[in-house]
Amino acid sequence: MTDQYTFTNPVEQYRMPEPDEQYQDGPGLDRELRPKADHGEKSYRGTGRLGGRRALITGADSGIGRAVAIAFAREGADLVLSYLPEEQPDADEVARLVTEAGRRAVLAPGDVADEKFARGLVRTAVRELGGLDLVVNVAGRQQTEEKLEDITSDSFDLTMRTNIHAMFWIVQEALPHLPAGSAIINTSSVQAYSPSPTLVDYATTKAAINTFSKALAQQLAPRGIRVNVVAPGPVWTPLQAAGGQPPQKLPEFGQQTPLGRPGQPAELAPAYVYLASAESGFTVGETLTVTGGMPTP
């Protein structure tokens, strides 16, 4: 890809070599993923669509969050990057790319499953960036389990806290600081519509994110604050190799899409840019699905 505007056959666009069977201890690092994911490091071209904006992005070290951070910076936004402390090497690389784009990157390591930290992210953004007008919740936990009996209460609770509670805490804390024109973008999944039998807890959270966002969108629209959702299909990220999929299934990951391949994080970033920018001003309470053709309602 020359850039995201290059005329390309989507079947071949961002196609990667077949992944090996592999496993990483959670949360997983991009630098250890084989093959490497494409976050748009060499291809995303900004056009000033987010000039002067101030964004908080969770899960910003790798995968979709990393691609969004790169795109937002190249579109002109300053960023607070939220990630787990174990992901520091990946986060440092993202910060370098943001700085190279001429924007500010504030590193904020910690666990969004902890309420105090999650709420503190908003205060960090307001203090360090001088305000906040974009909230992007990408961080998520996904662990495959063949049987419901194998999901422990602690694991179930951590998935809920990471995927649902953190979103609630961050958005609630941010609302007093968001001026009219701000945007909140949450991250659902094709799993909300076509859940895998081995991802019961994860799929449940993704359906809840859709419903939460659509209800909140109606509440906040009169205040000039837009809430929308991006729902990815199978996307190649460290999440998949860190327990999100069984290792033996990784070589065929994403081949079930009509395009016959998984998506790359770089292909998700433009959806977030669109929903963040004023050009989507009449788009409220929408779930924008980016699934490689997998049908959703």
Secondary structure as GFF3:
##gff-version 3
##sequence-region A 1 297
A	DSSP	three_ten_helix	30	32	.	.	.	ID=ss1
A	DSSP	beta_strand	54	57	.	.	.	ID=ss2
A	DSSP	alpha_helix	63	74	.	.	.	ID=ss3
A	DSSP	beta_strand	78	83	.	.	.	ID=ss4
A	DSSP	three_ten_helix	85	87	.	.	.	ID=ss5
A	DSSP	alpha_helix	88	100	.	.	.	ID=ss6
A	DSSP	beta_strand	105	109	.	.	.	ID=ss7
A	DSSP	alpha_helix	115	129	.	.	.	ID=ss8
A	DSSP	beta_strand	134	137	.	.	.	ID=ss9
A	DSSP	three_ten_helix	148	150	.	.	.	ID=ss10
A	DSSP	alpha_helix	153	160	.	.	.	ID=ss11
A	DSSP	pi_helix	161	165	.	.	.	ID=ss12
A	DSSP	alpha_helix	166	174	.	.	.	ID=ss13
A	DSSP	three_ten_helix	175	177	.	.	.	ID=ss14
A	DSSP	beta_strand	183	187	.	.	.	ID=ss15
A	DSSP	three_ten_helix	190	192	.	.	.	ID=ss16
A	DSSP	alpha_helix	200	220	.	.	.	ID=ss17
A	DSSP	three_ten_helix	221	223	.	.	.	ID=ss18
A	DSSP	beta_strand	226	232	.	.	.	ID=ss19
A	DSSP	alpha_helix	238	239	.	.	.	ID=ss20
A	DSSP	pi_helix	240	244	.	.	.	ID=ss21
A	DSSP	three_ten_helix	247	252	.	.	.	ID=ss22
A	DSSP	alpha_helix	265	276	.	.	.	ID=ss23
A	DSSP	three_ten_helix	278	280	.	.	.	ID=ss24
A	DSSP	beta_strand	287	290	.	.	.	ID=ss25
###
